[in-house]
């Protein structure tokens, strides 16, 4: 019981402190990706494009500079303090019906974009900073493709 209370105390005090630091843009040049503009799209535009391979490579660099501190290096660890992002679209990957799978991915894309843009605040505690205005959507979608690629390899 004492260990559980100690772990809970740690999680509620130390982990949110790391997440409350301001978000800073990773120095990754997204110029090789198709420009998407300032209005956020509702679905990841790179998923089915020829630019997907390039987006995954750039997403890896951006992820490791902006996300790995909390979510783990190369999105490949269960020991990170923040959730394992490879699980975000786990249910979509299991769907056989293409239309249902596409709907699931669009829903997952909306959740991902909302979380990245607005961050995570739970009971008044910032668990993830807002990246809106800091991270361009080109890099955010590239990060998502990188995470999906890591999840497929898991």
C-alpha positions, -999 to 999 in steps of 0.1 A, spaced: 0 0 0 28 23 9 44 18 -26 12 25 -43 8 58 -24 44 67 -31 39 60 -69 7 80 -70 23 109 -51 52 108 -76 28 108 -106 7 136 -93 36 159 -84 67 153 -105 53 142 -139 30 172 -144 59 195 -137 78 182 -168 47 185 -189 40 221 -177 72 234 -194 64 255 -224 64 237 -258 92 247 -281 94 239 -318 119 213 -328 145 225 -353 133 202 -381 129 216 -416 95 205 -429 101 222 -462 103 188 -480 67 181 -471 37 195 -491 26 228 -475 -7 225 -457 -14 260 -447 -25 275 -414 -60 260 -411 -57 225 -395 -70 197 -416 -94 171 -401 -74 141 -413 -38 133 -419 -31 142 -455 2 124 -458 -10 89 -449 -18 78 -485 6 101 -504 40 96 -520 53 120 -493 46 94 -466 81 80 -465 96 115 -462 70 124 -436 79 94 -415 116 103 -415 109 139 -406 83 128 -380 109 107 -363 133 136 -360 106 159 -348 92 133 -324 126 126 -308 132 164 -303 97 174 -291 79 143 -277 105 117 -266 112 133 -233 77 123 -221 66 96 -245 99 77 -249 126 77 -275 116 65 -310 81 58 -296 93 24 -286 91 22 -248 66 13 -222 88 29 -195 80 65 -204 60 86 -180 34 96 -206 12 72 -225 26 49 -252 14 67 -284 17 35 -305 -16 25 -289 -35 55 -303 -49 38 -334 -47 2 -322 -84 -4 -327 -83 10 -362 -55 -13 -373 -76 -43 -363 -106 -34 -386 -110 -54 -418 -138 -32 -434 -120 -5 -453 -148 21 -449 -150 15 -411 -112 16 -409 -111 49 -427 -138 64 -404 -118 52 -374 -86 68 -387 -104 101 -393 -117 100 -358 -82 92 -345 -68 120 -366 -92 145 -350 -83 133 -315 -46 135 -323 -49 170 -338 -70 183 -309 -46 169 -283 -15 182 -300 -30 217 -306 -46 221 -272 -26 198 -249 -39 178 -220 -52 194 -189 -67 171 -163 -82 184 -131 -64 217 -137 -30 201 -141 -12 204 -174 -1 169 -185 9 180 -220 15 215 -233 -4 230 -261 15 229 -294 -8 252 -313 12 281 -328 44 263 -319 43 231 -340 32 234 -377 6 210 -388 30 195 -413 53 183 -386 24 172 -363 10 150 -391 45 137 -399 49 128 -362 16 109 -363 28 89 -393 60 81 -375 40 69 -345 18 48 -367 48 33 -385 63 24 -351 30 9 -340 29 -13 -371 64 -25 -364 55 -33 -327 
